[in-house]
Structure formats: structure tokens, C-alpha cells
């Protein structure tokens, strides 16, 4: 399964796109950076879950001693 590509090349690319025709304030930039980080991390985790399977094993104390 091929991971999805992220729509932005970098934080600066994202900021250039969302602030294309406006001059942002410092608060706007801070909020945009937070949104980018959230979007990026969500994308990263989603792709990781698609490409890696996770399992959980439980052992009793006796079984752990045998290992």
C-alpha cells in the first residue's frame, strides 16, 4: 500500500498558500502554524497505521518466566 503524499512541501509552502492575498497578523501566523502541525501529524500517523500492523500479546507471570 502506497502512503498518501502530503499536500504541502513545507510549513512555508502552507503559509504562502493560506495567506496568499492577505497580510496576516502575528496571531494569525501562530494559529496557522498550530493548524499545520496538527494536519501534518494526523497525516503522518494515518500513513503509519496504514503501512504498519500492530498486535498486542498478553502473558501470565508463569509464561513470562518461561520466555
SVG drawing of the C-alpha trace seen along z (x, -y; Angstrom):
<svg xmlns="http://www.w3.org/2000/svg" viewBox="-6 -43 19 65">
<polyline fill="none" stroke="black" stroke-width="0.4" points="0.0,0.0 1.5,-3.3 1.4,-6.1 -0.5,-9.2 1.6,-12.2 1.3,-15.3 -0.3,-18.2 2.3,-20.8 6.1,-20.7 6.9,-22.6 5.5,-24.9 6.4,-28.0 4.6,-26.5 1.5,-26.0 1.7,-29.6 2.2,-31.0 -1.0,-29.2 -3.3,-30.2 -2.1,-33.8 -2.0,-34.3 -3.9,-37.6 -3.8,-38.9 -1.3,-40.2 -1.5,-38.1 -1.0,-39.3 1.4,-37.6 -1.5,-35.8 -2.8,-34.5 0.7,-33.1 0.9,-31.4 -2.6,-29.8 -1.7,-28.7 1.5,-27.0 -0.6,-25.1 -3.0,-24.0 -0.2,-22.9 1.4,-20.9 -1.9,-19.2 -2.6,-18.4 1.0,-17.1 0.9,-14.9 -2.5,-13.5 -1.3,-12.7 1.9,-11.1 0.1,-8.9 -2.6,-7.8 0.1,-6.7 2.0,-4.9 -1.1,-3.0 -1.8,-2.0 1.7,-0.6 2.4,1.0 0.2,3.5 0.2,3.6 -0.6,6.5 -0.8,6.9 0.2,10.0 -0.6,10.9 1.3,13.3 0.8,14.6 3.6,14.4 4.4,18.1 4.5,17.7 6.9,14.7 9.2,16.8 9.3,19.4 10.4,16.9"/>
</svg>
